[in-house]
Amino acid sequence: MELQQIGLRHPAAQLVRDIQRNRTGIPRRMFIAEGLYEHNIVLATGVRLDTFLWCPEAAYSDEARTRSAELAARARRANGRARMACCR
């Protein structure tokens, strides 16, 4: 899976931080699903995906890699991030 790499200042990364910090001006009905369990729920319920951000170094299992490919295919935008950007 080939994804565009982004950094901490990319608008998608800034939106994630804004959602996590519950800032105003966030588009309606946006949330962050982080982790394999949450990703499985998103896939099972058919939630529409706007943006999928993936840090390959944080995926520890084959199932996580499989789910990431499925989520990236369903997302309107898919981006990869470097390990350092993921963990900040």
Buried (B, 14 or more C-beta within 10 A) or exposed (E): EEBEEBEEEBEBBEBBEBBEEEEEEEEEEEEEBEEBEEBBEBBEEEEEBEBBBBBBEBBEEEEBEEBBEBBBEBBEBBBBBBEEBBEE
